[in-house]
Structures are given as C-alpha cells and as structure tokens.
Amino acid sequence: MDAKPSLSPTAPTVTDPDANPGSPDRLAGVLLEHWGYRDFLPLQRRAMEAILARRDCLVVLPTGGGKSLCYQAPAVAGDGLAVVVSPLIALMKDQVDVLTANGVPAAYYNSTQGPGQRADVRERLGRGDLKLLYLAPEQLSADAGGEIHALLDRRPPAFFAIDEAHCISQWGHDFRPDYRLLGRLRERFPGVSFHAFTATATPLVRQDIVEQLHLHEPEVLVGSFDRPNLVFRARHRGNLGADVRRTLERHRGEAGIVYCLTRREVDSLAARLAEQGYDALPYHAGLSDEVRSAHQEAFLSERTDVIVATVAFGMGIDRPDVRFVLHAAAPRSIEHYQQESGRAGRDGQEAECLLLYSAADFARWRSLLARDGALDERSTRLLREMSRFAAATRCRHRALVEHFGQDYPDRPCGACDWCLGELEPVEEPVVLAQKILSCVLRLDQSFGLGHVMDVLRGRGTDKVLSRGHDDLSTYGLLASTHADELRGYLEQLLDAGFLRLSGERYPVLQVTAEGIRLVKAETGCELYRQHQPKRAARPARAAAAEGDSWEGVDRELFEELRDLRLEIARTRAVPAYVVFTDRTLRDLARRRPTDERDLLGVHGIGAAKAADPGPLFLERIRQWRGGAQDSPEPEAGPG
C-alpha cells in the first residue's frame, strides 16, 4: 500500500496566470489560478475593474455574494499592496488563512501577535513581499506615528479596502466610532483609492459611507439583497424549548446559530439543550475572552455544530455551511435581522431562517433602549418596521428586498412561510376586521396599538378603567384572542392599508378611507394566523436546489472526504472551510479526480490547493475506489 501523504502544509508552486492560455484576461486568470473559480459572481468583475482603475467605489453585496474576492483578486492581479480594514481579529485571521492556503502572500498585524510575529510582518511589508495587509480601524488611528504608519508612508498602498463599511455610519445598525475616523486617511494618502464593502446598507447608509470616507465620484455597485437559497419563516413564540428542539431535529448533524436577546437566556437555553443531548455551546460578552474564543473556535472547526448566542456572535463568522439561523426573539431592526439571518447558507446551498417572536420582545427593546438613552424616533421606527415584518402576511423575500429600496419580481418566492402556504386563513375575516376597526373608531382614533389591544381583549388596566373604556361596546370583544395573534391582525390591517399610524414618537391608530369601506362591508379583506408548519420536508425551491447540488455525488465518498478535511484542518489549526468548502467536497465526490490535472477542474481548487492539500484527497479517493471495487455487488431483485 502506498505511504500516506503528510498532513503538514507544503510550499505550493504558483504559476503566472497570464501564462494560462485559457484565461481571457489577468483577472480571470487570477481567479482560476488562486481560487479555482471559472466565473464571476454578479458585480464582481465591475468592482475589481474599478479597483484596478484606481477609481473609488462602494460595493454592497449580500452575504455569500463574494465581497472579499472583489478586493483580494485585484490585489493579486495589480501592483503594490492592498490594506484591508477589518473590524474583528478573528475575521482577519480566517481571511489570511484562506489566502495563504490559496497561495496569496497576505498577513494581519494586531495585538494578538507577539513581538517577533509583528516584526516579521513589518519586515515582509518593508521588502514588498505582501499583497494584502489586514489592519483594525483602531490601529490606523491609534498607531499614528508608529512603525506601521511609517512603513505605509514610505511604501503607500495601492488602495484601501474598508470591509464592513456600514460600521462607519451612525444610521447603520452597527456603528463604531473608530470607523468614523477612517476618513482622515484621505488626507494622509491623497493619491490612494478607497473602496468600501458591506452586505447591509440602506440608501441613507450608503450616502453616509460615501460622505464619511470622502469617496471621489465613486462607482456605487449594489447587488440584489435577495438570498434565494434561504427559507424565511416567522411565528409567534409559544413553547421556546419545543420550537428550538424541533428545529434542531430538522437539522440534525448540521451547523446552526440560535440567537437570544439576553445573556441569561443564552446560558439557560444552552444548558437545557446540553442536558437533552444536543452539542450546543453558549456565546456572549459576559463570558471570559478565553471561553468566547474557545467556543467560537469549536464552532468554526466543527467540533460543535450549534452556538446559542447574543448578537455578540456576529461579524467574522465565516463558516459557510450554517444550515439554520433561529432567532428566539425579534431583533431590534430589519437591518440587524438581515445581517444575522444572512449568516446561514453562505455557501449558496439551502438553509432555514426561523424568527420566533412575541409582542413582549418589542416592549423589552424599548425598555433597553430607553435605559441606554437611545430610544428616539429612529429606533422606534426601526422597531415598528421589524414588528410589521414579523407579522406580515406577504412574501418575506419581497419584504426584505423592498425594505432596502429594490424591486422584487411579481411571483411567489417559493421559499418563505407565506409563499409555501404555511399561514392559516381566518374564517370570516371581514367580521374580525370590523370588530378591530370599530374599536379604533370608538376610541376616537386617539390611542396606540397597545391600548386598542387592551380594550379588545377586555383588560382592566388603569388606563382603560380611568378613561371609561371598559364601558365601550368593543370592550372584551376579542377576549379569547391571544395578544400575539391580535397584534398580528392589527399589523396585517396596517400592511393592507385599512389602518395607519399617525405620529412619530407616540403613534396612534387611525382608520383609513379604505378601512371605512371595510367597516361598511363595501370591500373585503383576508387575515391569517401563523401556525406550526405541518410539512416536514423542505420546500420545493430548497429541495430543488439540494437536488441540483447533490446530483451525481456519492454520499459515502463525500462523508469520507469530509472526515479527511476535518483531520487536515485540526492538524493545521484552521477552520475546515479553509481546507475546502462543502461545495468543493461535493464536486470532488461527483468528479472523483485521479490526478492533479483533474483536480484543477474541480470548483474551488486552484494551483495552490491542487498542490496542497490536493494529493491527500486524491489518495483518499483512490483508496475509496479500491474499497468500492472490492465490495460485493448487490443481488438482483426478482424479475
């Protein structure tokens, strides 16, 4: 039997992409040589060409849309150094690990490194050996006059790439003051181009990014905010433990993130899941740095598949095979929800995003924001938008895309609870709507949603009793209706235009002209209640995507290669996806290459990875072929 190849990394030989006759240009050659990709994703080429032309740009692409490649490939294809501003040390390390594995000279420079490591980076930088250098925004402001700045002054970078650029905007969902200072770099490096990248930015945030970074006539490239591989569901939260367990059972053996609102809820849920035999770890800012780092590393290296976390578990989570994201409570805005749910299915394969919410979530957010002095008109509006999204009875893909100012095709998405028919229509919806609208009218259209609900449900609050609203004919008219269900009906009537909210700080419900027509039974309406999905199978569109991605793949070989990938990753102390992604493993198990030339035809394998760790996978496939040939043939059936 042949000797087993070593798991330790070797120095790959990287050829000149221009020498590849199959490459139509240098960018395509670099993409194929180092990443093993034969096609550009939407807007990637335009972003890369803007960078090579030294033209400022702002690029907004969804998670999984290939933002990092937009600045990494031009750094390799062009001359000089690219400085990448990244908010998290873990994110820097992972990206540098991936680049190094792909044969690209890259490094990061931060406080986690020892003096010798930092000296080595400075030496490589001084020699001009690096193509990409990752720095934190704090370093570019706090290190003024330091060694890195001195080196950059002597060898100005070809361009700056600002990752997670929404952090620069006070209108964004993750504002960071240190990002705000990056605009000063234009004064220090006036001839250097700047390029901003983010996955989440409304038109207002995009404008703020351009202004704060002083981008000069930038090319603004905004991709579709739609993530067609994600299945969105939202339900009123009932028994949280049961809901979470059902989701974990649907995704047994798959990676997922469960988001909770508070640290205490994280600890409680993670402990309960562990007691029930699930491999789940907690993550929040109240844990020590060592524990947080260990738990994140366990998730990224596939030693655990489920993380129960607050939003502290955020940027830098690059594990591409996350198959579900479950929110155990509503986040504070649609921007937060889009960013957090977007951590599912980064590999483009099917994934589920489940939102479990209650009216109490929004009350808690208002209380938390008020405590921090952050409850203003803007935060109130964002909470209201999130509440409307959760209770909406329309396509959730459409709702998300339109929230970010884009149009959505006039067709069912096939990948949300509404389009999949998982919402239950209410019997006699017009009668139910008339009861609700009549209550608003009898309250002189002068009270907010919460008070209307209290009257309809017959709650004897001080506010209801002091105003004599318990004497109204609509008092207690919907006493048996759960608060979350009633809130859902009110949100649906708002969304359909039968009701409107007037006022910003303390909005009151008012009946529209169309609502008056509904009260008079001159028009109709539909109302829906949410329920537990009855179907266990994945929806049609996700199932079709799964079928396509697994077509021709030998599942047994895939699992063999997955085990090998994990073994290599642990030996080299890198996340498993740094070795190969799931998509690459599927293509390997489909094509079953026999030599290095065949490897270069596999998605995600360029020259560097064909040289290492390619031979390890070729050997495992060869062994599998031998085992498969030695296996007895199944007996033929009758007939």
Summary of the structure (lengths in Angstrom):
residues: 639
radius of gyration: 27.3
end to end distance: 41.1
largest distance: 89.7
contacts: 2058
relative contact order: 0.10
helix: 47%
strand: 12%
